[in-house]
Amino acid sequence: MYRRIRDLREDHDYTQKYVAGKLHCSQQVYSNYELGQRDVPTQTLIGLAKLYDVTTDYILGLSDEKKPRE
């Protein structure tokens, strides 16, 4: 999961500071999410999914589909 969070950020050319601001946390806290040193709270996971327009299952590694099937 942590690798996907970093990859999504890098694919969008966002900085950690930018994403942290969108999630209302510090850059250090967000960095800890990417490094797997801190668990990602549910609300933060939802915020990441909305920011990148992907499913939470994709971020969690439960699916390789970024978008839900219709």
Secondary structure, DSSP 8 states (H G I E B T S, - for coil): -HHHHHHHHHHTT--HHHHHHHHTS-HHHHHHHHHTSS---HHHHHHHHHHHT--HHHHHTS-S-SS---
